[in-house]
Amino acid sequence: VEPGISGILVLGGAPNAHDDRAAPWLADVRVLLADAVSADVPVLGLCLGGQLLAAALGGRVELSPITEVGLVFVERTEAGLTDRLVSQLQVPGDRIPATQWHQDHITELPDGAVVLLTNAACRVQAFRVGEHAYGLQMHPEVDADAFDDWSTEQDDALERSGRTGAQAAAEVRAEQGALISAWRPMILGWGELVWAYATDRR
């Protein structure tokens, strides 16, 4: 990781995390993520970004038997209840709403990784490796308008889900307020990790 970089955010995408033939740039991203974790640089990987984080450190990502598209509910693990970021998720009960669009999932985590969020369809909904590197299967960065745009595109995950884009988009829009309330504190918390890392290096 080059000097001056205080955080790495890796977003989603269509390829499988190991599919270097279809997306040759994935190899460079995995190297970058491995270097970042080694240097304890804050990392946040979302959907494919989270899968790449796992793959970069020796984990495994495969096609899931269950495809999650639209509004999905997850819950904290015991580790998630005390994690510095996941504990900040703001929900009235145990069920946490999340925006999802994935057909791959993490089947094997790297050594030392801790599962923080889970559900019956996808065991690894969020994990942490080291102190400051987080991988999420969901899309907390996506609002209802962005999801509307996604829902009109032809996509393998949507087709495999057996749902229509309109159905998934309507669910996300109906819960947008709850989604923002739930996820904003955690994402701001990751931003504070980045700020603290940058400040410590001055």
Disulfide bonds with the S-S distance in Angstrom:
none
